[in-house]
Amino acid sequence: MTFQDLNIVPSILKALAQENYVKPTPIQEQAIPPVLAGRDLFGCAQTGTGKTAAFALPIIQLLSEQPAGQQGQRRPIRALILTPTRELAIQIDDNIRAYGKFTKLRSAVIVGGVSQKGQEESLGRGADIVIATPGRLIDLMNQNVVDLRHVQILVLDEADRMLDMGFAHDMKRIVAKLPTKRQTLFFSATMPPEIAEMVKSLLVNPVRIEITPVSSTADRITQSVYLVDKPNKLQLLIHLLQDKSIVSALVFTRTKHGADRVVRGLSKAQISAQAIHGDKSQNARQAALNNFKSGATRVLVATDIAARGIDIDELSHVINYNLPNVPETYVHRIGRTGRAGLSGIAISFCEYEELPYLKDIEKLIKKKIPQVEDHPYPMEAAVPAGKA
């Protein structure tokens, strides 16, 4: 199967070739034809499955086949992509610009945390596709800066994460301003009852696609767990990072303060590290992400807000400094590595209070995570292997 087999037009095929896209992923194979045919779609797919291209490619093709609006008039917003985080919005926009570089389409990003002036200017010039986080979009709607009356295609990406972040009310307000006759594409990594309800209320006779259930962790990711007392976690992290084969590491902490603390500790140990979380300005977050992608920073310390918004093809290690209390989050976190067909390594630290979380994670993924016993900071209340 090739992208040509999916009836992608030559202008987009040319862009895909430049991006080194060789063959479509399973979700792209299954989603692109029905979306091109104008069908509503519900995709249950976790991060790393290639779903951005699964909706972006057909949207670019559908919109580029139509005129952008009457000569001399500002082009209307014809596709709206709602997403939970600023990082993810920027990443989707980067992809759309890359895939659509040989079309005449324009896109704009609407996110909080930065001045809205530049965003207003982008909208003023006209944008066919808008990628937005719900909060800032509502702000601009209230100021009558955004006109959603011409939207033909709505994408709700990472819908479960948007609900987790308290955007349910904003999402309903946005949808209420859209034309009732439209195409809706809905993506979620999990299927809680609230998502099932939303799918029922928003989609008309949708095509349903399920790729890689959330309980599965990629076979190419090597997992291990270190039992360690809480006060020794930083020293254990520094100890592991002495290994130069850890080229890049994404470290997850539970809190924003925890992320900043880890960065301070690593910096003192002469290990280049930066934090990315909700209290950082948009510019600071983007700079940290760019430094990490370029290799200028070896360690990026993040809270879960970044778990689904960081797209780095060659990330060698994910380290869970704190285990998450929601087992599905573990799957999303470690899914940041082992992408694009590469192998990856996921290391977890587990303190005594987190032992129940470890048990829940192993139950979800239906496998025991191998325990590393030979390390300099073993848990004082050591639990024998196999009893965790």
C-alpha positions as CSV (number, residue, x, y, z in Angstrom):
1,M,0.0,0.0,0.0
2,T,1.3,3.4,-1.0
3,F,-0.1,7.0,-0.5
4,Q,-0.8,6.9,-4.3
5,D,-3.0,3.9,-3.7
6,L,-5.0,6.1,-1.3
7,N,-5.8,8.5,-4.2
8,I,-3.7,11.3,-2.7
9,V,-3.2,14.1,-5.3
10,P,0.3,14.7,-6.9
11,S,1.0,18.0,-5.1
12,I,0.6,16.3,-1.7
13,L,2.5,13.2,-2.8
14,K,5.4,15.5,-3.8
15,A,5.4,17.0,-0.2
16,L,5.2,13.6,1.4
17,A,8.2,12.4,-0.7
18,Q,10.2,15.4,0.6
19,E,9.2,14.5,4.2
20,N,10.4,10.9,3.6
21,Y,7.0,9.3,4.1
22,V,7.3,6.0,2.4
23,K,4.1,4.1,3.2
24,P,1.0,4.9,5.2
25,T,0.5,3.6,8.7
26,P,-2.6,1.5,9.5
27,I,-4.6,4.4,10.7
28,Q,-3.7,6.4,7.6
29,E,-4.7,3.5,5.4
30,Q,-8.1,3.1,7.1
31,A,-8.9,6.8,7.7
32,I,-7.9,8.6,4.6
33,P,-10.4,7.0,2.1
34,P,-13.6,7.6,4.2
35,V,-12.5,11.1,5.1
36,L,-11.9,11.9,1.4
37,A,-15.4,10.5,0.7
38,G,-16.8,13.0,3.2
39,R,-17.7,10.6,6.0
40,D,-17.6,11.4,9.7
41,L,-15.0,9.4,11.5
42,F,-14.2,8.2,15.0
43,G,-10.6,7.0,15.5
44,C,-9.5,5.4,18.8
45,A,-5.8,5.6,18.4
46,Q,-2.9,6.5,20.8
47,T,-0.1,8.8,20.1
48,G,2.6,7.7,17.7
49,T,0.2,5.9,15.3
50,G,0.4,8.6,12.6
51,K,-3.1,10.1,13.1
52,T,-2.1,13.7,12.4
53,A,-1.5,12.8,8.8
54,A,-4.6,10.5,8.8
55,F,-6.8,13.7,9.1
56,A,-4.5,16.4,7.8
57,L,-3.8,14.8,4.4
58,P,-7.5,14.4,3.3
59,I,-8.4,17.8,4.8
60,I,-5.7,19.5,2.7
61,Q,-6.8,17.6,-0.4
62,L,-10.5,18.3,0.1
63,L,-10.0,22.0,0.7
64,S,-7.4,22.5,-2.1
65,E,-9.9,21.1,-4.6
66,Q,-12.3,24.0,-3.8
67,P,-11.9,27.7,-4.4
68,A,-10.7,29.5,-1.2
69,G,-13.4,32.2,-1.5
70,Q,-14.4,35.1,-3.8
71,Q,-11.6,37.3,-5.2
72,G,-10.9,40.2,-3.0
73,Q,-12.6,38.8,0.0
74,R,-10.9,37.4,3.1
75,R,-10.8,33.6,2.8
76,P,-13.0,32.0,5.4
77,I,-12.0,29.3,8.0
78,R,-13.1,26.0,6.4
79,A,-11.4,23.5,8.7
80,L,-11.1,23.8,12.5
81,I,-8.8,21.5,14.4
82,L,-9.3,21.6,18.2
83,T,-6.5,20.2,20.3
84,P,-5.7,20.2,24.1
85,T,-2.2,21.8,24.3
86,R,-0.2,24.5,22.7
87,E,2.7,22.1,21.8
88,L,0.3,19.8,19.9
89,A,-1.4,22.7,18.1
90,I,2.0,24.0,16.9
91,Q,3.1,20.5,15.9
92,I,-0.1,19.9,13.9
93,D,0.4,23.2,12.1
94,D,4.0,22.3,11.3
95,N,2.8,19.1,9.7
96,I,0.0,20.8,7.8
97,R,2.4,23.4,6.4
98,A,4.8,20.6,5.3
99,Y,2.1,18.4,3.7
100,G,0.4,21.4,2.0
101,K,3.5,23.3,0.9
102,F,2.6,22.8,-2.8
103,T,-1.0,23.9,-2.4
104,K,-2.2,27.5,-1.8
105,L,-3.8,26.8,1.5
106,R,-3.1,28.9,4.6
107,S,-3.2,27.8,8.2
108,A,-3.2,29.7,11.5
109,V,-2.5,28.6,15.1
110,I,-4.7,30.0,17.9
111,V,-3.2,29.2,21.4
112,G,-3.0,30.8,24.8
113,G,0.1,31.9,26.6
114,V,1.2,34.3,23.9
115,S,0.0,37.7,22.7
116,Q,-3.1,37.4,20.5
117,K,-1.9,40.2,18.2
118,G,0.0,37.9,15.8
119,Q,-2.9,35.5,15.8
120,E,-5.4,38.2,14.9
121,E,-3.1,39.3,12.1
122,S,-3.0,35.7,10.8
123,L,-6.8,35.5,10.9
124,G,-7.0,38.9,9.2
125,R,-4.9,37.7,6.3
126,G,-7.3,34.7,5.9
127,A,-6.8,31.1,7.0
128,D,-8.4,28.0,5.4
129,I,-7.4,25.8,8.4
130,V,-7.3,26.9,12.0
131,I,-5.6,24.8,14.7
132,A,-6.7,26.0,18.2
133,T,-6.8,25.2,21.9
134,P,-10.3,25.7,23.2
135,G,-9.6,28.5,25.8
136,R,-7.9,31.0,23.4
137,L,-10.4,30.2,20.7
138,I,-13.3,31.1,23.0
139,D,-11.5,34.4,23.9
140,L,-11.3,35.4,20.3
141,M,-14.9,34.3,19.6
142,N,-16.1,36.5,22.5
143,Q,-14.2,39.4,20.8
144,N,-15.8,38.6,17.4
145,V,-12.3,38.1,15.9
146,V,-13.2,34.5,14.7
147,D,-15.9,33.6,12.3
148,L,-16.8,29.9,12.3
149,R,-19.9,30.0,10.1
150,H,-18.1,28.6,7.1
151,V,-16.4,25.6,8.8
152,Q,-16.9,22.5,6.7
153,I,-14.6,20.1,8.6
154,L,-14.2,19.9,12.4
155,V,-11.4,17.8,14.0
156,L,-11.4,17.0,17.7
157,D,-8.0,15.6,18.4
158,E,-7.0,14.0,21.8
159,A,-10.6,14.5,22.9
160,D,-10.2,12.5,26.1
161,R,-7.3,14.8,27.1
162,M,-9.4,17.9,26.4
163,L,-12.0,16.5,28.8
164,D,-9.4,15.7,31.4
165,M,-8.2,19.3,31.2
166,G,-11.7,20.7,31.8
167,F,-12.5,21.9,28.3
168,A,-15.9,20.1,28.0
169,H,-17.9,23.3,28.4
170,D,-15.7,25.2,25.9
171,M,-15.9,22.4,23.4
172,K,-19.7,22.5,23.5
173,R,-19.7,26.3,23.1
174,I,-17.4,26.1,20.1
175,V,-19.4,23.3,18.4
176,A,-22.7,25.3,18.9
177,K,-21.2,28.1,16.7
178,L,-20.4,25.7,13.8
179,P,-22.7,24.9,10.9
180,T,-24.8,21.8,11.7
181,K,-24.0,20.4,8.2
182,R,-20.3,19.6,8.4
183,Q,-17.9,16.7,8.5
184,T,-16.6,15.8,12.0
185,L,-13.5,13.7,12.7
186,F,-13.1,12.7,16.3
187,F,-9.9,11.1,17.8
188,S,-9.3,9.8,21.3
189,A,-6.8,7.5,22.8
190,T,-9.2,6.1,25.4
191,M,-13.0,5.5,25.4
192,P,-14.5,6.6,28.7
193,P,-18.3,7.0,28.8
194,E,-18.2,10.8,28.3
195,I,-16.3,10.2,25.0
196,A,-18.9,7.6,23.9
197,E,-21.6,10.2,24.6
198,M,-19.8,12.9,22.6
199,V,-19.3,10.6,19.7
200,K,-23.0,9.8,19.7
201,S,-24.1,13.5,19.8
202,L,-21.6,14.9,17.3
203,L,-21.0,12.3,14.6
204,V,-23.4,11.1,12.0
205,N,-23.1,7.5,11.0
206,P,-19.3,7.6,11.5
207,V,-16.7,5.2,10.3
208,R,-15.0,3.6,13.4
209,I,-11.3,2.8,13.5
210,E,-9.4,1.3,16.4
211,I,-5.6,1.2,16.2
212,T,-3.4,-0.2,18.9
213,P,-5.6,-0.3,22.0
214,V,-4.3,1.8,24.9
215,S,-3.5,-1.3,27.0
216,S,-0.7,-2.3,24.6
217,T,2.8,-1.0,24.8
218,A,4.9,-1.2,21.7
219,D,7.0,-4.4,21.6
220,R,10.0,-2.4,20.4
221,I,10.1,-0.5,23.7
222,T,12.4,-2.1,26.4
223,Q,10.9,-1.4,29.8
224,S,12.4,-1.6,33.3
225,V,11.6,-0.4,36.8
226,Y,13.9,0.6,39.7
227,L,12.5,0.4,43.2
228,V,14.0,3.5,45.0
229,D,13.2,5.6,48.0
230,K,11.8,9.1,47.2
231,P,14.8,11.1,48.5
232,N,17.2,9.1,46.3
233,K,15.4,9.5,43.0
234,L,17.4,12.5,41.9
235,Q,20.8,10.8,42.7
236,L,19.6,7.7,40.8
237,L,18.7,9.8,37.8
238,I,22.1,11.5,37.8
239,H,23.7,8.1,38.2
240,L,21.9,6.7,35.1
241,L,22.6,9.7,33.0
242,Q,26.4,9.1,33.5
243,D,25.8,6.5,30.7
244,K,26.6,8.4,27.5
245,S,24.4,5.9,25.5
246,I,21.4,7.9,26.8
247,V,21.6,10.4,24.1
248,S,18.3,12.1,24.8
249,A,15.9,11.5,27.7
250,L,12.3,12.8,28.3
251,V,11.8,12.7,32.0
252,F,8.2,12.8,33.4
253,T,7.4,14.2,36.9
254,R,4.1,14.5,38.6
255,T,4.2,18.2,39.3
256,K,5.5,21.4,37.8
257,H,7.5,22.2,40.9
258,G,9.0,18.7,40.7
259,A,10.0,19.3,37.1
260,D,11.8,22.5,38.1
261,R,13.5,20.7,41.0
262,V,14.8,17.9,38.8
263,V,16.2,20.5,36.3
264,R,18.0,22.3,39.1
265,G,19.5,19.1,40.4
266,L,20.6,17.9,36.9
267,S,22.1,21.3,36.1
268,K,24.2,21.3,39.3
269,A,25.5,17.9,38.1
270,Q,26.5,19.5,34.8
271,I,23.8,17.6,32.8
272,S,22.0,19.9,30.3
273,A,18.3,19.9,31.1
274,Q,15.2,22.1,30.7
275,A,11.6,21.9,32.0
276,I,8.4,22.1,30.0
277,H,5.1,22.6,31.8
278,G,2.0,24.8,32.1
279,D,3.6,27.6,34.1
280,K,6.2,28.3,31.5
281,S,5.5,30.9,28.8
282,Q,4.7,29.7,25.3
283,N,8.0,31.0,24.1
284,A,10.0,29.3,26.9
285,R,8.2,26.0,26.2
286,Q,8.9,26.2,22.5
287,A,12.5,27.2,23.0
288,A,13.0,24.2,25.4
289,L,11.4,21.8,22.9
290,N,13.5,23.2,20.0
291,N,16.7,22.8,22.1
292,F,15.8,19.2,22.9
293,K,15.0,18.4,19.3
294,S,18.3,19.9,18.1
295,G,20.3,18.1,20.8
296,A,21.4,21.3,22.5
297,T,19.6,20.0,25.6
298,R,20.1,16.4,26.5
299,V,17.2,16.0,29.1
300,L,13.7,17.5,28.8
301,V,11.7,17.3,32.1
302,A,8.0,17.4,31.5
303,T,4.6,17.1,33.3
304,D,1.8,15.0,31.7
305,I,0.5,18.0,29.8
306,A,3.3,17.3,27.4
307,A,2.8,13.6,27.2
308,R,0.9,13.7,24.0
309,G,2.2,16.8,22.5
310,I,5.9,16.1,22.0
311,D,6.7,14.5,18.6
312,I,10.4,13.5,18.4
313,D,11.3,10.7,16.1
314,E,14.6,9.8,17.5
315,L,14.0,9.9,21.3
316,S,16.1,7.2,22.9
317,H,14.8,7.1,26.5
318,V,11.7,8.0,28.5
319,I,12.2,8.0,32.2
320,N,9.2,8.0,34.6
321,Y,10.7,9.9,37.6
322,N,7.2,9.6,39.2
323,L,4.9,6.8,38.2
324,P,1.5,8.1,37.0
325,N,-1.6,7.1,39.1
326,V,-3.6,6.6,35.9
327,P,-2.1,3.4,34.2
328,E,-3.1,4.6,30.6
329,T,-0.9,7.6,31.1
330,Y,2.1,5.3,31.5
331,V,1.3,3.9,28.0
332,H,1.1,7.4,26.5
333,R,4.3,8.5,28.2
334,I,6.5,5.6,27.0
335,G,4.9,5.9,23.6
336,R,7.0,9.0,23.1
337,T,10.0,6.7,22.4
338,G,10.1,3.8,19.9
339,R,8.6,5.9,17.2
340,A,9.0,5.8,13.4
341,G,10.0,2.1,13.5
342,L,12.9,2.7,15.9
343,S,13.5,0.9,19.2
344,G,13.2,2.8,22.5
345,I,13.9,2.4,26.2
346,A,11.5,3.2,29.0
347,I,12.8,3.4,32.6
348,S,10.6,3.9,35.6
349,F,11.4,4.8,39.2
350,C,9.0,3.5,41.8
351,E,9.0,4.6,45.4
352,Y,7.1,2.8,48.2
353,E,3.9,4.9,47.8
354,E,3.8,4.2,44.1
355,L,3.9,0.4,44.4
356,P,0.0,0.2,43.8
357,Y,0.5,2.3,40.6
358,L,3.1,-0.2,39.4
359,K,0.6,-3.0,40.0
360,D,-2.1,-1.2,38.1
361,I,0.2,-0.5,35.2
362,E,1.3,-4.2,34.9
363,K,-2.4,-5.2,35.1
364,L,-3.2,-2.9,32.2
365,I,-0.3,-3.8,29.9
366,K,-0.7,-7.5,30.9
367,K,3.0,-8.0,31.5
368,K,5.5,-7.7,34.4
369,I,8.0,-4.9,34.0
370,P,11.5,-6.3,34.7
371,Q,12.9,-5.0,37.9
372,V,16.5,-3.7,38.0
373,E,17.9,-4.8,41.4
374,D,21.6,-4.1,41.0
375,H,21.7,-0.3,41.5
376,P,23.3,2.0,44.1
377,Y,20.0,3.3,45.6
378,P,17.8,0.3,46.4
379,M,14.6,0.9,48.3
380,E,15.1,0.5,52.1
381,A,11.8,-1.2,52.5
382,A,13.0,-3.5,49.7
383,V,10.3,-5.6,48.1
384,P,11.5,-9.0,46.8
385,A,11.3,-9.4,43.0
386,G,8.0,-10.5,41.8
387,K,6.1,-9.3,44.9
388,A,5.7,-5.7,43.8
